[in-house]
């Protein structure tokens, strides 16, 4: 199964009605299956940019809560810096 990795730009365009790339983002992202991969930095950036456009930053996190965006767990739990 292939997974999609998303940066903040398309996510912000999808959420923000006034974004100049909104139409593209809606047509490209709406048909994507749930589970798009993002990292914490993408979420922070998307929250910041959405807020600048008057969108409540919590809307970004709602997409995570609904399972549309997924934060992968990269590191095994048994590892540490001194191993």
Buried (B, 14 or more C-beta within 10 A) or exposed (E): EEEEEBEBBBBBBBBBEEBEBBEEBBEEBEEEEEEBEBBEEBBEBBBEBBBEEEBEBEBBBEBEEEEBBEEEEEEEEEEEEEE
